[in-house]
Amino acid sequence: MEVRVQNKKATPLSGINPVIAEIGERLQSQPNVWLQKLRDDPGSFADLEKSVHHAFRQMADQVVAGLLAQATGDADFAQSAKKK
């Protein structure tokens, strides 16, 4: 099964490892952006909180998609799913 995160034209995921690597990169840079935004505009805290929650929901969705891609990449998965 081909699993894509963004849209139908996006590159299919090959498994969980590339997803984890991408999330790691986001977690290295994104907190600095959030911190700077909060320092520049303390009144934006409520919007910032929503942005942080949204980002982590997206990352969770990516992890689930990566797991699905890896699990369904094996031909045995389809046979196993048919048996249940």
C-alpha positions in Angstrom: 0.0 0.0 0.0 1.3 3.5 -0.8 0.9 5.9 2.0 1.3 9.7 1.5 1.1 12.4 4.0 0.6 15.7 2.2 -1.4 14.9 -0.9 -1.7 12.4 -3.8 1.3 13.9 -5.6 3.6 13.6 -2.5 6.3 11.0 -2.4 5.0 7.8 -0.8 6.5 7.0 2.6 8.9 4.1 2.8 8.5 3.5 6.5 8.9 5.1 9.9 12.6 6.0 9.9 12.4 8.8 7.4 9.4 10.2 9.3 11.3 10.1 12.6 14.3 11.9 10.9 12.1 14.6 9.6 10.3 15.1 12.9 13.7 15.3 14.6 14.7 18.1 12.3 11.5 20.0 13.0 12.1 19.6 16.7 15.6 21.0 16.4 14.4 24.2 14.8 10.8 24.8 15.6 11.1 25.5 19.3 13.6 28.4 18.6 11.0 29.9 16.2 8.3 29.6 18.8 10.5 31.1 21.5 11.4 34.0 19.4 7.8 34.7 18.5 6.8 34.6 22.2 9.7 37.0 23.1 8.7 39.4 20.2 5.0 39.3 21.0 4.1 37.9 24.5 0.4 38.7 23.7 0.5 36.0 21.0 0.7 33.2 23.6 -2.7 31.8 22.9 -2.1 31.6 19.2 1.4 30.2 19.8 -0.1 27.5 22.0 -2.5 26.5 19.2 0.5 26.4 16.8 2.4 24.1 19.0 -0.5 21.7 19.4 -1.1 21.8 15.7 2.5 21.0 14.9 2.5 18.0 17.3 -0.8 16.7 15.9 0.8 16.8 12.4 3.9 15.0 13.7 1.7 12.3 15.3 -0.2 11.9 12.0 3.2 11.5 10.3 4.3 8.8 12.7 1.1 6.9 12.2 1.4 7.2 8.4 5.0 6.0 8.6 4.0 3.0 10.7 1.2 2.2 8.3 3.6 2.5 5.3 6.1 0.2 6.9 3.6 -2.4 8.1 1.8 -2.5 4.8 4.9 -2.6 2.7 5.3 -6.3 3.4 3.3 -8.7 1.2 2.4 -10.8 4.2 0.4 -7.8 5.6 -2.3 -8.1 2.9 -2.6 -11.9 3.5 -2.8 -11.4 7.3 -5.4 -8.6 6.9 -7.5 -10.9 4.7 -7.5 -13.6 7.3 -9.0 -11.4 10.0 
